[in-house]
């Protein structure tokens, strides 16, 4: 699917719309003001986007994360807004700490720790070998300005994200995780008529030929694709996991999780 939709998002504070390249710079001006008003603490401006090696760079989230939030809180949020379909495993990793290989003794040691219920020791070993950050660790023990973390949801049909700490602030966030901005629904056009907004994707023909359709063209596609109405049709949603596994949308910020809406002339 060779389309390049416009990526832009609205600022939570003032409602203005900015391109992906400028939204976080704009948000920092509001957070500097918040730093004068809020209770002393620790918080972070976090940019979330698909891992560049994975593609789909037009999706983004801008989050204000309190230092008391855990990595599990962030994991839950990402699942709720972008990812959750079948309760797959997930992990945050520091790529610079990941060790190549590891040796068979590591596998046996990991299994032994889990069998004995030594969770803390297991987490420490996984962090040492794979750079994996324990889910229960608080962000104020992990985050600092400039930090980049990799995140993977589902170790089969994976969705891979990159998290970047853009700035840190000496104040508490309004909540543990605040959604400051998100890319507005992307303008995916039907690949058959190339005129109307697409509303469905065919996972059988995913990306190898025409695979996203408006309602009219979807009916035509269903006549030649016997799997489409049975299981292969999934909705167009505002997520980098669109069309993967059984993902059909999130439960956070649902009003921006749907199809691009044409402006009325």
ChimeraX commands (.cxc) that place a marker at each C-alpha (Angstrom):
marker #1 position 0.00,0.00,0.00 radius 0.5
marker #1 position 1.96,2.99,-1.29 radius 0.5
marker #1 position 0.22,5.92,0.39 radius 0.5
marker #1 position 1.75,8.73,2.42 radius 0.5
marker #1 position -1.00,10.27,4.57 radius 0.5
marker #1 position -0.53,13.58,6.39 radius 0.5
marker #1 position 0.48,13.11,10.02 radius 0.5
marker #1 position -0.67,15.83,12.40 radius 0.5
marker #1 position -2.12,16.08,15.88 radius 0.5
marker #1 position -4.03,18.47,18.14 radius 0.5
marker #1 position -2.56,19.93,21.31 radius 0.5
marker #1 position -4.54,18.97,24.42 radius 0.5
marker #1 position -3.91,22.35,26.02 radius 0.5
marker #1 position -4.85,24.82,23.26 radius 0.5
marker #1 position -6.54,22.69,20.61 radius 0.5
marker #1 position -4.27,23.87,17.78 radius 0.5
marker #1 position -3.13,21.37,15.15 radius 0.5
marker #1 position 0.54,20.73,14.38 radius 0.5
marker #1 position 2.49,18.42,12.10 radius 0.5
marker #1 position 4.19,15.46,13.74 radius 0.5
marker #1 position 7.57,17.19,13.36 radius 0.5
marker #1 position 6.48,20.17,15.46 radius 0.5
marker #1 position 3.94,18.93,17.98 radius 0.5
marker #1 position 6.38,18.00,20.77 radius 0.5
marker #1 position 8.25,21.28,20.51 radius 0.5
marker #1 position 4.91,23.05,20.90 radius 0.5
marker #1 position 3.87,20.88,23.86 radius 0.5
marker #1 position 7.08,21.74,25.69 radius 0.5
marker #1 position 6.01,25.39,25.84 radius 0.5
marker #1 position 2.81,24.39,27.65 radius 0.5
marker #1 position 4.63,22.01,29.99 radius 0.5
marker #1 position 7.09,24.74,30.96 radius 0.5
marker #1 position 4.10,26.73,32.15 radius 0.5
marker #1 position 2.77,23.67,33.98 radius 0.5
marker #1 position 6.14,23.44,35.71 radius 0.5
marker #1 position 5.38,26.81,37.34 radius 0.5
marker #1 position 1.90,25.80,38.46 radius 0.5
marker #1 position 1.96,22.13,39.46 radius 0.5
marker #1 position 3.11,20.44,42.65 radius 0.5
marker #1 position 6.80,19.58,42.86 radius 0.5
marker #1 position 7.63,16.08,41.65 radius 0.5
marker #1 position 9.00,14.44,38.52 radius 0.5
marker #1 position 7.41,13.98,35.09 radius 0.5
marker #1 position 8.40,13.40,31.48 radius 0.5
marker #1 position 7.32,14.25,27.94 radius 0.5
marker #1 position 7.35,10.93,26.09 radius 0.5
marker #1 position 7.17,10.51,22.32 radius 0.5
marker #1 position 5.91,7.13,21.09 radius 0.5
marker #1 position 6.09,6.06,17.45 radius 0.5
marker #1 position 6.62,2.89,15.41 radius 0.5
marker #1 position 10.22,1.72,15.46 radius 0.5
marker #1 position 11.85,3.27,12.34 radius 0.5
marker #1 position 13.15,-0.16,11.30 radius 0.5
marker #1 position 9.55,-1.40,11.35 radius 0.5
marker #1 position 7.99,1.46,9.35 radius 0.5
marker #1 position 4.65,3.36,9.51 radius 0.5
marker #1 position 6.25,6.59,10.77 radius 0.5
marker #1 position 3.03,8.63,10.46 radius 0.5
marker #1 position 1.62,7.30,13.75 radius 0.5
marker #1 position 2.57,9.00,17.01 radius 0.5
marker #1 position 1.57,9.58,20.62 radius 0.5
marker #1 position 2.76,12.40,22.88 radius 0.5
marker #1 position 2.39,11.47,26.54 radius 0.5
marker #1 position 2.99,13.34,29.80 radius 0.5
marker #1 position 4.10,10.64,32.24 radius 0.5
marker #1 position 4.38,11.07,35.99 radius 0.5
marker #1 position 7.46,9.69,37.71 radius 0.5
marker #1 position 5.27,7.52,39.95 radius 0.5
marker #1 position 3.90,5.62,36.93 radius 0.5
marker #1 position 5.32,2.15,36.38 radius 0.5
marker #1 position 6.41,0.61,33.10 radius 0.5
marker #1 position 3.32,-1.60,33.47 radius 0.5
marker #1 position 1.14,1.53,33.49 radius 0.5
marker #1 position 2.69,2.55,30.17 radius 0.5
marker #1 position 2.32,-0.99,28.82 radius 0.5
marker #1 position -1.38,-0.98,29.73 radius 0.5
marker #1 position -1.87,2.42,28.11 radius 0.5
marker #1 position -0.18,1.38,24.85 radius 0.5
marker #1 position -2.25,-1.79,24.77 radius 0.5
marker #1 position -5.44,0.19,25.38 radius 0.5
marker #1 position -4.89,2.84,22.73 radius 0.5
marker #1 position -2.99,0.97,20.00 radius 0.5
marker #1 position -2.34,-2.73,20.47 radius 0.5
marker #1 position -4.42,-5.13,22.55 radius 0.5
marker #1 position -6.02,-7.95,20.57 radius 0.5
marker #1 position -5.25,-11.35,22.11 radius 0.5
marker #1 position -3.41,-10.65,25.38 radius 0.5
marker #1 position 0.02,-11.20,23.82 radius 0.5
marker #1 position 3.29,-10.79,25.72 radius 0.5
marker #1 position 5.18,-7.49,25.56 radius 0.5
marker #1 position 8.48,-6.01,26.72 radius 0.5
marker #1 position 10.43,-2.76,27.06 radius 0.5
marker #1 position 14.15,-3.02,26.34 radius 0.5
marker #1 position 17.22,-0.81,26.40 radius 0.5
marker #1 position 18.87,-1.83,23.11 radius 0.5
marker #1 position 22.30,-0.65,24.25 radius 0.5
marker #1 position 22.22,-3.16,27.15 radius 0.5
marker #1 position 21.09,-6.15,25.10 radius 0.5
marker #1 position 23.75,-8.87,24.94 radius 0.5
marker #1 position 24.18,-10.94,21.76 radius 0.5
marker #1 position 23.67,-14.70,22.06 radius 0.5
marker #1 position 23.61,-15.64,25.72 radius 0.5
marker #1 position 24.45,-19.34,25.76 radius 0.5
marker #1 position 22.36,-22.30,26.83 radius 0.5
marker #1 position 23.19,-21.83,30.49 radius 0.5
marker #1 position 21.16,-18.62,30.43 radius 0.5
marker #1 position 18.06,-20.47,29.23 radius 0.5
marker #1 position 18.36,-23.05,31.99 radius 0.5
marker #1 position 19.00,-20.41,34.64 radius 0.5
marker #1 position 15.96,-18.40,33.56 radius 0.5
marker #1 position 13.73,-21.48,33.70 radius 0.5
marker #1 position 15.05,-22.43,37.13 radius 0.5
marker #1 position 14.36,-18.97,38.56 radius 0.5
marker #1 position 10.79,-19.01,37.23 radius 0.5
marker #1 position 10.15,-22.50,38.58 radius 0.5
marker #1 position 11.31,-21.38,42.03 radius 0.5
marker #1 position 9.20,-18.21,41.90 radius 0.5
marker #1 position 12.24,-15.95,42.17 radius 0.5
marker #1 position 10.70,-13.10,40.19 radius 0.5
marker #1 position 13.11,-10.35,41.21 radius 0.5
marker #1 position 16.13,-12.50,40.37 radius 0.5
marker #1 position 14.51,-13.42,37.04 radius 0.5
marker #1 position 13.91,-9.75,36.22 radius 0.5
marker #1 position 17.51,-8.85,37.09 radius 0.5
marker #1 position 18.85,-11.62,34.84 radius 0.5
marker #1 position 16.58,-10.66,31.92 radius 0.5
marker #1 position 17.71,-7.05,32.28 radius 0.5
marker #1 position 21.35,-8.12,32.27 radius 0.5
marker #1 position 21.01,-10.42,29.24 radius 0.5
marker #1 position 18.36,-8.72,27.13 radius 0.5
marker #1 position 18.16,-5.16,28.45 radius 0.5
marker #1 position 14.55,-5.91,29.44 radius 0.5
marker #1 position 13.08,-3.45,31.94 radius 0.5
marker #1 position 10.87,-4.92,34.71 radius 0.5
marker #1 position 7.24,-3.89,34.31 radius 0.5
marker #1 position 6.90,-2.97,38.00 radius 0.5
marker #1 position 9.78,-0.48,37.91 radius 0.5
marker #1 position 8.76,3.18,38.26 radius 0.5
marker #1 position 9.57,5.55,35.42 radius 0.5
marker #1 position 11.57,7.85,37.73 radius 0.5
marker #1 position 14.02,4.95,38.08 radius 0.5
marker #1 position 14.24,4.49,34.30 radius 0.5
marker #1 position 13.58,7.73,32.41 radius 0.5
marker #1 position 15.92,10.62,31.70 radius 0.5
marker #1 position 16.03,13.19,28.90 radius 0.5
marker #1 position 17.22,11.64,25.66 radius 0.5
marker #1 position 16.53,8.02,26.67 radius 0.5
marker #1 position 15.33,5.74,23.85 radius 0.5
marker #1 position 13.57,2.47,24.61 radius 0.5
marker #1 position 12.29,-0.22,22.31 radius 0.5
marker #1 position 8.92,-1.85,22.95 radius 0.5
marker #1 position 7.49,-4.98,21.38 radius 0.5
marker #1 position 3.92,-6.24,21.61 radius 0.5
marker #1 position 3.34,-9.83,20.45 radius 0.5
marker #1 position 6.45,-11.89,19.76 radius 0.5
marker #1 position 4.78,-13.58,16.78 radius 0.5
marker #1 position 3.02,-10.97,14.64 radius 0.5
marker #1 position 4.89,-8.18,16.37 radius 0.5
marker #1 position 4.20,-4.47,16.60 radius 0.5
marker #1 position 7.43,-2.65,17.47 radius 0.5
marker #1 position 7.58,0.85,18.93 radius 0.5
marker #1 position 10.26,3.37,19.86 radius 0.5
marker #1 position 9.85,5.51,23.00 radius 0.5
marker #1 position 11.89,8.70,23.36 radius 0.5
marker #1 position 12.01,10.84,26.50 radius 0.5
marker #1 position 11.91,14.35,25.01 radius 0.5
marker #1 position 12.13,16.34,28.26 radius 0.5
marker #1 position 11.82,15.99,32.02 radius 0.5
marker #1 position 10.10,18.36,34.44 radius 0.5
marker #1 position 10.37,18.93,38.23 radius 0.5
marker #1 position 6.58,18.68,38.71 radius 0.5
marker #1 position 3.90,16.05,39.04 radius 0.5
marker #1 position 1.83,15.30,35.96 radius 0.5
marker #1 position -1.93,15.84,36.20 radius 0.5
marker #1 position -2.39,12.05,36.05 radius 0.5
marker #1 position -0.04,9.08,35.82 radius 0.5
marker #1 position -0.31,9.19,32.02 radius 0.5
marker #1 position -1.82,12.12,30.12 radius 0.5
marker #1 position -2.45,11.90,26.37 radius 0.5
marker #1 position -1.26,15.29,25.12 radius 0.5
marker #1 position -1.55,14.57,21.41 radius 0.5
marker #1 position -2.06,11.78,18.92 radius 0.5
marker #1 position -2.03,11.70,15.15 radius 0.5
marker #1 position -5.49,12.43,13.81 radius 0.5
marker #1 position -7.11,9.61,11.76 radius 0.5
marker #1 position -5.04,9.14,8.61 radius 0.5
marker #1 position -6.52,9.64,5.15 radius 0.5
marker #1 position -6.29,6.13,3.71 radius 0.5
marker #1 position -7.97,6.04,0.31 radius 0.5
marker #1 position -9.63,2.97,-1.15 radius 0.5
marker #1 position -7.03,1.24,-3.33 radius 0.5
marker #1 position -9.63,0.16,-5.87 radius 0.5
marker #1 position -11.52,3.37,-6.67 radius 0.5
marker #1 position -8.81,5.67,-5.23 radius 0.5
marker #1 position -11.48,8.22,-4.33 radius 0.5
marker #1 position -13.33,7.32,-1.14 radius 0.5
marker #1 position -11.88,6.85,2.37 radius 0.5
marker #1 position -11.09,3.22,3.12 radius 0.5
marker #1 position -13.07,1.61,5.94 radius 0.5
marker #1 position -11.97,-2.06,5.73 radius 0.5
marker #1 position -8.71,-3.93,5.22 radius 0.5
marker #1 position -8.38,-7.49,3.88 radius 0.5
marker #1 position -5.78,-9.37,5.90 radius 0.5
marker #1 position -5.52,-12.14,3.29 radius 0.5
marker #1 position -4.33,-9.69,0.64 radius 0.5
marker #1 position -2.56,-7.52,3.21 radius 0.5
marker #1 position -0.26,-5.08,1.38 radius 0.5
marker #1 position 0.52,-7.36,-1.63 radius 0.5
marker #1 position -2.26,-5.96,-3.84 radius 0.5
marker #1 position -5.42,-3.91,-3.35 radius 0.5
marker #1 position -6.20,-4.56,0.31 radius 0.5
marker #1 position -8.04,-1.53,1.73 radius 0.5
marker #1 position -11.52,-0.68,0.53 radius 0.5
marker #1 position -14.38,1.77,0.81 radius 0.5
marker #1 position -17.78,0.22,1.56 radius 0.5
marker #1 position -18.75,-0.09,-2.09 radius 0.5
marker #1 position -15.49,-1.67,-3.23 radius 0.5
marker #1 position -15.43,-3.94,-0.18 radius 0.5
marker #1 position -18.66,-5.57,-1.40 radius 0.5
marker #1 position -17.04,-6.22,-4.79 radius 0.5
marker #1 position -13.93,-7.64,-3.13 radius 0.5
marker #1 position -16.03,-9.98,-0.98 radius 0.5
marker #1 position -17.36,-11.65,-4.14 radius 0.5
marker #1 position -13.87,-12.79,-5.19 radius 0.5
marker #1 position -12.29,-13.28,-1.75 radius 0.5
marker #1 position -14.13,-16.09,0.06 radius 0.5
marker #1 position -12.29,-15.36,3.34 radius 0.5
marker #1 position -13.16,-11.66,3.47 radius 0.5
marker #1 position -16.56,-11.78,5.14 radius 0.5
marker #1 position -15.64,-14.91,7.09 radius 0.5
marker #1 position -12.60,-13.62,9.00 radius 0.5
marker #1 position -10.25,-11.51,6.84 radius 0.5
marker #1 position -12.08,-8.16,6.99 radius 0.5
marker #1 position -10.84,-5.85,9.73 radius 0.5
marker #1 position -11.73,-2.18,10.26 radius 0.5
marker #1 position -9.45,0.70,9.37 radius 0.5
marker #1 position -8.27,2.03,12.74 radius 0.5
marker #1 position -5.83,4.68,13.90 radius 0.5
marker #1 position -3.05,2.35,15.00 radius 0.5
marker #1 position 0.19,0.84,13.66 radius 0.5
marker #1 position -1.34,-2.56,14.46 radius 0.5
marker #1 position -4.09,-2.08,11.87 radius 0.5
marker #1 position -4.65,-5.28,9.93 radius 0.5
marker #1 position -2.50,-7.42,12.23 radius 0.5
marker #1 position -3.74,-10.52,14.09 radius 0.5
marker #1 position -7.30,-9.76,15.20 radius 0.5
marker #1 position -6.81,-6.11,16.11 radius 0.5
marker #1 position -9.99,-4.08,15.61 radius 0.5
marker #1 position -9.37,-0.92,17.65 radius 0.5
marker #1 position -8.63,0.39,21.11 radius 0.5
marker #1 position -10.58,1.47,24.19 radius 0.5
marker #1 position -8.75,4.76,24.87 radius 0.5
marker #1 position -9.44,7.96,22.90 radius 0.5
marker #1 position -11.94,6.05,20.80 radius 0.5
marker #1 position -13.26,9.18,19.04 radius 0.5
marker #1 position -9.93,9.41,17.17 radius 0.5
marker #1 position -9.60,5.71,16.54 radius 0.5
marker #1 position -11.70,5.53,13.42 radius 0.5
marker #1 position -11.72,6.46,9.76 radius 0.5
marker #1 position -10.59,9.79,8.35 radius 0.5
marker #1 position -13.59,12.08,7.86 radius 0.5
marker #1 position -13.72,14.30,4.80 radius 0.5
marker #1 position -14.42,17.95,5.56 radius 0.5
marker #1 position -17.70,19.14,4.17 radius 0.5
marker #1 position -17.27,21.76,1.42 radius 0.5
marker link #1:1,2 radius 0.2
marker link #1:2,3 radius 0.2
marker link #1:3,4 radius 0.2
marker link #1:4,5 radius 0.2
marker link #1:5,6 radius 0.2
marker link #1:6,7 radius 0.2
marker link #1:7,8 radius 0.2
marker link #1:8,9 radius 0.2
marker link #1:9,10 radius 0.2
marker link #1:10,11 radius 0.2
marker link #1:11,12 radius 0.2
marker link #1:12,13 radius 0.2
marker link #1:13,14 radius 0.2
marker link #1:14,15 radius 0.2
marker link #1:15,16 radius 0.2
marker link #1:16,17 radius 0.2
marker link #1:17,18 radius 0.2
marker link #1:18,19 radius 0.2
marker link #1:19,20 radius 0.2
marker link #1:20,21 radius 0.2
marker link #1:21,22 radius 0.2
marker link #1:22,23 radius 0.2
marker link #1:23,24 radius 0.2
marker link #1:24,25 radius 0.2
marker link #1:25,26 radius 0.2
marker link #1:26,27 radius 0.2
marker link #1:27,28 radius 0.2
marker link #1:28,29 radius 0.2
marker link #1:29,30 radius 0.2
marker link #1:30,31 radius 0.2
marker link #1:31,32 radius 0.2
marker link #1:32,33 radius 0.2
marker link #1:33,34 radius 0.2
marker link #1:34,35 radius 0.2
marker link #1:35,36 radius 0.2
marker link #1:36,37 radius 0.2
marker link #1:37,38 radius 0.2
marker link #1:38,39 radius 0.2
marker link #1:39,40 radius 0.2
marker link #1:40,41 radius 0.2
marker link #1:41,42 radius 0.2
marker link #1:42,43 radius 0.2
marker link #1:43,44 radius 0.2
marker link #1:44,45 radius 0.2
marker link #1:45,46 radius 0.2
marker link #1:46,47 radius 0.2
marker link #1:47,48 radius 0.2
marker link #1:48,49 radius 0.2
marker link #1:49,50 radius 0.2
marker link #1:50,51 radius 0.2
marker link #1:51,52 radius 0.2
marker link #1:52,53 radius 0.2
marker link #1:53,54 radius 0.2
marker link #1:54,55 radius 0.2
marker link #1:55,56 radius 0.2
marker link #1:56,57 radius 0.2
marker link #1:57,58 radius 0.2
marker link #1:58,59 radius 0.2
marker link #1:59,60 radius 0.2
marker link #1:60,61 radius 0.2
marker link #1:61,62 radius 0.2
marker link #1:62,63 radius 0.2
marker link #1:63,64 radius 0.2
marker link #1:64,65 radius 0.2
marker link #1:65,66 radius 0.2
marker link #1:66,67 radius 0.2
marker link #1:67,68 radius 0.2
marker link #1:68,69 radius 0.2
marker link #1:69,70 radius 0.2
marker link #1:70,71 radius 0.2
marker link #1:71,72 radius 0.2
marker link #1:72,73 radius 0.2
marker link #1:73,74 radius 0.2
marker link #1:74,75 radius 0.2
marker link #1:75,76 radius 0.2
marker link #1:76,77 radius 0.2
marker link #1:77,78 radius 0.2
marker link #1:78,79 radius 0.2
marker link #1:79,80 radius 0.2
marker link #1:80,81 radius 0.2
marker link #1:81,82 radius 0.2
marker link #1:82,83 radius 0.2
marker link #1:83,84 radius 0.2
marker link #1:84,85 radius 0.2
marker link #1:85,86 radius 0.2
marker link #1:86,87 radius 0.2
marker link #1:87,88 radius 0.2
marker link #1:88,89 radius 0.2
marker link #1:89,90 radius 0.2
marker link #1:90,91 radius 0.2
marker link #1:91,92 radius 0.2
marker link #1:92,93 radius 0.2
marker link #1:93,94 radius 0.2
marker link #1:94,95 radius 0.2
marker link #1:95,96 radius 0.2
marker link #1:96,97 radius 0.2
marker link #1:97,98 radius 0.2
marker link #1:98,99 radius 0.2
marker link #1:99,100 radius 0.2
marker link #1:100,101 radius 0.2
marker link #1:101,102 radius 0.2
marker link #1:102,103 radius 0.2
marker link #1:103,104 radius 0.2
marker link #1:104,105 radius 0.2
marker link #1:105,106 radius 0.2
marker link #1:106,107 radius 0.2
marker link #1:107,108 radius 0.2
marker link #1:108,109 radius 0.2
marker link #1:109,110 radius 0.2
marker link #1:110,111 radius 0.2
marker link #1:111,112 radius 0.2
marker link #1:112,113 radius 0.2
marker link #1:113,114 radius 0.2
marker link #1:114,115 radius 0.2
marker link #1:115,116 radius 0.2
marker link #1:116,117 radius 0.2
marker link #1:117,118 radius 0.2
marker link #1:118,119 radius 0.2
marker link #1:119,120 radius 0.2
marker link #1:120,121 radius 0.2
marker link #1:121,122 radius 0.2
marker link #1:122,123 radius 0.2
marker link #1:123,124 radius 0.2
marker link #1:124,125 radius 0.2
marker link #1:125,126 radius 0.2
marker link #1:126,127 radius 0.2
marker link #1:127,128 radius 0.2
marker link #1:128,129 radius 0.2
marker link #1:129,130 radius 0.2
marker link #1:130,131 radius 0.2
marker link #1:131,132 radius 0.2
marker link #1:132,133 radius 0.2
marker link #1:133,134 radius 0.2
marker link #1:134,135 radius 0.2
marker link #1:135,136 radius 0.2
marker link #1:136,137 radius 0.2
marker link #1:137,138 radius 0.2
marker link #1:138,139 radius 0.2
marker link #1:139,140 radius 0.2
marker link #1:140,141 radius 0.2
marker link #1:141,142 radius 0.2
marker link #1:142,143 radius 0.2
marker link #1:143,144 radius 0.2
marker link #1:144,145 radius 0.2
marker link #1:145,146 radius 0.2
marker link #1:146,147 radius 0.2
marker link #1:147,148 radius 0.2
marker link #1:148,149 radius 0.2
marker link #1:149,150 radius 0.2
marker link #1:150,151 radius 0.2
marker link #1:151,152 radius 0.2
marker link #1:152,153 radius 0.2
marker link #1:153,154 radius 0.2
marker link #1:154,155 radius 0.2
marker link #1:155,156 radius 0.2
marker link #1:156,157 radius 0.2
marker link #1:157,158 radius 0.2
marker link #1:158,159 radius 0.2
marker link #1:159,160 radius 0.2
marker link #1:160,161 radius 0.2
marker link #1:161,162 radius 0.2
marker link #1:162,163 radius 0.2
marker link #1:163,164 radius 0.2
marker link #1:164,165 radius 0.2
marker link #1:165,166 radius 0.2
marker link #1:166,167 radius 0.2
marker link #1:167,168 radius 0.2
marker link #1:168,169 radius 0.2
marker link #1:169,170 radius 0.2
marker link #1:170,171 radius 0.2
marker link #1:171,172 radius 0.2
marker link #1:172,173 radius 0.2
marker link #1:173,174 radius 0.2
marker link #1:174,175 radius 0.2
marker link #1:175,176 radius 0.2
marker link #1:176,177 radius 0.2
marker link #1:177,178 radius 0.2
marker link #1:178,179 radius 0.2
marker link #1:179,180 radius 0.2
marker link #1:180,181 radius 0.2
marker link #1:181,182 radius 0.2
marker link #1:182,183 radius 0.2
marker link #1:183,184 radius 0.2
marker link #1:184,185 radius 0.2
marker link #1:185,186 radius 0.2
marker link #1:186,187 radius 0.2
marker link #1:187,188 radius 0.2
marker link #1:188,189 radius 0.2
marker link #1:189,190 radius 0.2
marker link #1:190,191 radius 0.2
marker link #1:191,192 radius 0.2
marker link #1:192,193 radius 0.2
marker link #1:193,194 radius 0.2
marker link #1:194,195 radius 0.2
marker link #1:195,196 radius 0.2
marker link #1:196,197 radius 0.2
marker link #1:197,198 radius 0.2
marker link #1:198,199 radius 0.2
marker link #1:199,200 radius 0.2
marker link #1:200,201 radius 0.2
marker link #1:201,202 radius 0.2
marker link #1:202,203 radius 0.2
marker link #1:203,204 radius 0.2
marker link #1:204,205 radius 0.2
marker link #1:205,206 radius 0.2
marker link #1:206,207 radius 0.2
marker link #1:207,208 radius 0.2
marker link #1:208,209 radius 0.2
marker link #1:209,210 radius 0.2
marker link #1:210,211 radius 0.2
marker link #1:211,212 radius 0.2
marker link #1:212,213 radius 0.2
marker link #1:213,214 radius 0.2
marker link #1:214,215 radius 0.2
marker link #1:215,216 radius 0.2
marker link #1:216,217 radius 0.2
marker link #1:217,218 radius 0.2
marker link #1:218,219 radius 0.2
marker link #1:219,220 radius 0.2
marker link #1:220,221 radius 0.2
marker link #1:221,222 radius 0.2
marker link #1:222,223 radius 0.2
marker link #1:223,224 radius 0.2
marker link #1:224,225 radius 0.2
marker link #1:225,226 radius 0.2
marker link #1:226,227 radius 0.2
marker link #1:227,228 radius 0.2
marker link #1:228,229 radius 0.2
marker link #1:229,230 radius 0.2
marker link #1:230,231 radius 0.2
marker link #1:231,232 radius 0.2
marker link #1:232,233 radius 0.2
marker link #1:233,234 radius 0.2
marker link #1:234,235 radius 0.2
marker link #1:235,236 radius 0.2
marker link #1:236,237 radius 0.2
marker link #1:237,238 radius 0.2
marker link #1:238,239 radius 0.2
marker link #1:239,240 radius 0.2
marker link #1:240,241 radius 0.2
marker link #1:241,242 radius 0.2
marker link #1:242,243 radius 0.2
marker link #1:243,244 radius 0.2
marker link #1:244,245 radius 0.2
marker link #1:245,246 radius 0.2
marker link #1:246,247 radius 0.2
marker link #1:247,248 radius 0.2
marker link #1:248,249 radius 0.2
marker link #1:249,250 radius 0.2
marker link #1:250,251 radius 0.2
marker link #1:251,252 radius 0.2
marker link #1:252,253 radius 0.2
marker link #1:253,254 radius 0.2
marker link #1:254,255 radius 0.2
marker link #1:255,256 radius 0.2
marker link #1:256,257 radius 0.2
marker link #1:257,258 radius 0.2
marker link #1:258,259 radius 0.2
marker link #1:259,260 radius 0.2
marker link #1:260,261 radius 0.2
marker link #1:261,262 radius 0.2
marker link #1:262,263 radius 0.2
marker link #1:263,264 radius 0.2
marker link #1:264,265 radius 0.2
view
